[in-house]
Amino acid sequence: MLKLSILLIMFPLLLSAQEKMVKTKVNDNITAKLPENFYPMSADDIAQRYPSVRKPLAAYTDDSRYVGFSINISATQWMPTDAAIAKDFFKASLFNLYDKVEVISEGIKEINGREFIYFEFDSQVNGEQHSFTNEGPMRKYAYVQYLIVRGKTIVFSFNCPLQLKAKWQQAAGEIMNSLKVKGSL
């Protein structure tokens, strides 16, 4: 009985245990600290998780394949001086992707000398009511940052199922706060 009590006390602590982070060179201009168990997604994983004409610049996951971090170049073109206007545009775009969004935090912040627009939120996409698969709503935790560099917008995105949020929220913040972008891509 004592072992069960200790396990119940320790379980939340184990879930939120800090991931060991390692500096990862994404390309010649971008580095990030990622959990040491993250690795680049396979071409099949990318095709399944990011079904788009525009493939991510980079995408990483862990062995569970439920957690993901990706970097993309957006088609939208902004100037760095447009950050406040772009923030409202990006927020509206994000809200259009989901049936329900609960914002945890949002704003504009400086990281390693660059101005990033960020959104941290929980989302829900409702299942199709008359679908043969009868899937229920999909709920996720996400942390998305945008960086405007010489007319290009770089999108950094972390997401995981909502039930894993307690385990990954701290790591997501560390990843996003570690981003270093040099040059203009």
N, C-alpha and C positions, 0 to 999 in steps of 0.2 A: 504494500500500500504506500509506503514511504517513497519507493522508487517511482510509482505512478505520480505522486504529488510533485516530486522533483522534476519529472519529465514534463508535466503540465506547466510548471513554472518556467522551465527552460525552453519550451517549444517556441513561444513568441520571440525569445532572444535568438534562437537558432535561425528563425525565419528572417530576422532583420540583421543577421551577422554580416559584417562588412566584407565585401568581395575584395580580394587582393587585386590591385590595379597595376597595369604595366603600360608604359609608353608604347604606342603603336604608330608606326609611320604608315599613313593611309596612301599617300603619294608624296611627291617631292615638295608639295606646299602645305599639306595638312597632317597634323599629328593629334592624337587624342590618347588619353589614358583609358584603357578598356579593361574589363575584368580578365584575369589571366586565362580563364577557360573559354574566352570568345575566340572564334576563328572565322575567316571569310566564308560567306555562304557559297554553296555550290551554284552552278548555273541553273540547275533545276529548282533549288530553293528560291532563287531570285525570281525566276519566271513564275513560280506559284505565288509568292508573297507580294510581288510587285508587278502585276500584269499591266504593263504599259509599254508604249513604243519607246519611251525614254528609260533606259536601264539605269539603276543607281550607279553613281561613281564608285561606291563601295557599300558593302552590306556585311554585317557580322551577326553571329548567333552563338548560342552555347549548345551543349549536347542535347538539351531538352527540345531545342528548336522552337520553343514558345516565346523566347525573348529575342528581340532584335534591335540593332542599331544600324542606321543607314545614312548615307550622305548622297544627296542628289543636287543637280543643278536645275533650278526652276526655269521655265520658259518666260516668266515675268521679268521685266527689266525695270529696275529702279535705280535711283541715284542715292548714295549714302545720306544725303541731306533730306531724303524723303522718308526716313525711318518711321516717323510718327504716322504718316498717311499709310505707308506700307503695312504697319502693324494692324490698323483697322481692316485693311483689305485682306491680310492673311487670316485674321480672326474670323471674318465673314466666310472665307473659303473653307476654313476648318469646320465651322459650325454647319456648313452645307453638306459635309461628308457624313455626318452622324445624325441619328434621330434624337439623341439626347447628349448634352455636354455639360459637365460640372467642372468649372474652371477652379483650379487649386491656386495658381498664380499666373501672372502675365506681366509683361512690361518690356522695357529696354534696359540692358545692362552692358557694362564694359567687361570684357574678358580678354586678358592678354593684349590690351591696346586696341581691341576692335569692339564695335558696337553691335550687339546681338539683340534681336527681337525674340522673345521667348513666350511659350505657352506651356503650362503644365496642367493636365486635365484628365478626368475620367470620362470615357465615352461609352455610348451604347448604340448598336445598330440592331434594330428589331428584326426578327426572323420574318420570313414571308408567311403570312397567315394561311394561305391556301397552297402552300408548297407540299410536294410529296415527301420531302425529307422532314418537314415539320420541326425545323431547328428553332430553338428559342433565341432570345437576344444574345448578341455577342458583346461582352463588356470588356473594355481595355483601359489600361493606364498608359498615358503617353506624355512625353516631354519633347517638345519640338522647338528648335531654334532656327532662326533665319539670319544670314549674314549677307549684306549687300556689298559687293566688291566690284567696282568699275562696271556698273550696269548689269552684272549677273547676280543672281540670288542663289546662295548655297543653303540647302535645307538639311539640317541635322535632326534626325528623328530616332527616339528610343520608344519602344512599346513592349508591353507584356500583358497577359491576361490580368484582369482586375484582381483575381484571387492571389496573384503573385506580387501585387503592389508593395506589400509590407517588406518583402524580401528585396525588391529591386529599386525602390524609390530613392534611397540614399545613393546607390551606385549610379543611377541615371543623372542625378545632380552633379556627382563627381565627374562623370564623363563630359557633360555639357560645360562645366566650369574649367575643364582642362584643355579645351579646344585651342589649337594654335594654327592660324592660317597666315602664311607669308606669301608675298607676291600677289598676283592678280588672277591666278589660275589661267 
